[in-house]
Amino acid sequence: MMKTILASIGNQMLSSKQAVRAIALSASAIALGLCINSAVARDPFRTSNPQAIGPNTEIAFKTMFQQGNYKIAKAQVQQALSAEPNEPLAYAMAASLSYIEQDLNSMNSYAQKTREVGEKLSKTNPLRGNIYIAAGHFLEGANIIAKEGTAKGAPQALTKLRVVFQYLDAADKIAPNDPELNLLKGYMDLMLATNLPFSNPSEAIKRLEEKAFPRYLAYRGIAVGYRDLKNYDRALEFANKSLAETPNNPEILYLKAQILFSQSRGKDSNKTLLEEAQKNFDAALAKPDQLPRSLVAEIFFQQCKNRNRLDSKSRDCDPMRDKIRDADGIWGPAALPPL
């Protein structure tokens, strides 16, 4: 699939927004899976030959990806960088947060550190080292497109993407069935397939289903893949599996709401589906101040459209969304406009 992606990019580059989103999400996927269950660092990927990670980084990851509290995660990531300067995961998370804040200079610095610390790690742990070298190059490519735009930045970004695949291939030669590597590759293939023409997420779904761990993150990716294939029954099945393990994650609640809303379109605006979607939209926005403002605006807009269909009204969702999106500050507002 990676060769297909490179060929597709050569013919038609992603738009700036699509490319940065795909790369940032895939880099975030590198961070997926390192949750903490105790004060002792544990490897949730491997049942044999476990590899430890710093507890500060694990705590920050849990807050960011399992709880979906980006605001608190930012402070915890900074603590992790201070306490665990040789853990490349912390720098990858910091780069992703900097992108959310549109602090592109900081994003570039953290992307470089991700790559540099990955290079250092590769001397003692070639598998994880190669993974994070790839992550650093991926984030640097995202930063180039964000700063330069697609037309100017595309050649450099394409070069970076080739290097990303080079290091992922090196990791694959070391441990092709490694669950951490396959989680990363599954998410990366999924996001690129979603944003590139003539691509299909089926291969990414298969990788996540067969080889990726921990399961709640694999389930999340599979749900996204089936959603994009418009197989909403299967998408809902895996969204529910992810929610069973992370019931308070607002992004998974939002994903489930999206799927239910899409299901209702093909069933004469099935009221039961719309009502269930509304419950999940409401739950996703229960604590808007812990999410990036842009994400809150996106969820609110979809919630407003769902409410219009549910009660057959015509609320003007666009200006309400824009008011949230264009307000000052990084994080969502404490209170949202009434619907």
Secondary structure, 3 states (H helix, E strand, C coil): CHHHHHHHHHHCCCCHHHHHHHHHHHHHHHHCCCCCCCCCCCCCCCCCCCCCCCHHHHHHHHHHHHCCCHHHHHHHHHHHHHHCCCCHHHHHHHHHHHHHCCCHHHHHHHHHHHHHHHHHHCCCCHHHHHHHHHHHHHHHHHHHHHHHCHHHHHHHHHHHHHHHHHHHHHHHHHCCCCHHHHHHHHHHHHHHHHHCCCCCCHHHHHHHHHHCCCHHHHHHHHHHHHHHCCCHHHHHHHHHHHHHHCCCCHHHHHHHHHHHHHHHHCCCCCHHHHHHHHHHHHHHCCCHHHCEHHHHHHHHHHHHHHHHHHHCCCCCHHHHHHHHHCCCCCECCCCCCCC
